[in-house]
Amino acid sequence: MDFSVDFGDYTSQTLTSQAWKAYQANKHEAVELYTRKCLELYSETALKMQSELHDFAPKGQENDYWALNDVATCLLIRGKSLQRQRRNREAALAFGEIIGKYSYALCWNPNGHFWRVAEAAQRSMTVVSP
């Protein structure tokens, strides 16, 4: 099957950006492919980065934790995509993985600030949980 996906340079940043675009276009199969590729390539590095932190990255050092941030963001995108498809059990698993494994991840908002991915996952979790 051709889902018209373009992994580009295979960086976590590109895969995350493509996953957001696919999510916004309701292309759920493409969301799954982009997020799966990001997790496949960068989960190990993300977990290592998470283990180095005892709190969120200091201001100005957020991008040093690129894999952590992008892997968690991809999981959030996957969860939100599953939620849109009414696959709430699977969505809850994605949100739970963020909360349990990637709690210090941050996501850049184009408006100029970082936000906490686990907090967004927690809010989404309350929507999908019975």
Order of alpha helices (4+ residues) and beta strands (2+ residues): alpha-alpha-alpha-alpha-beta-beta-alpha
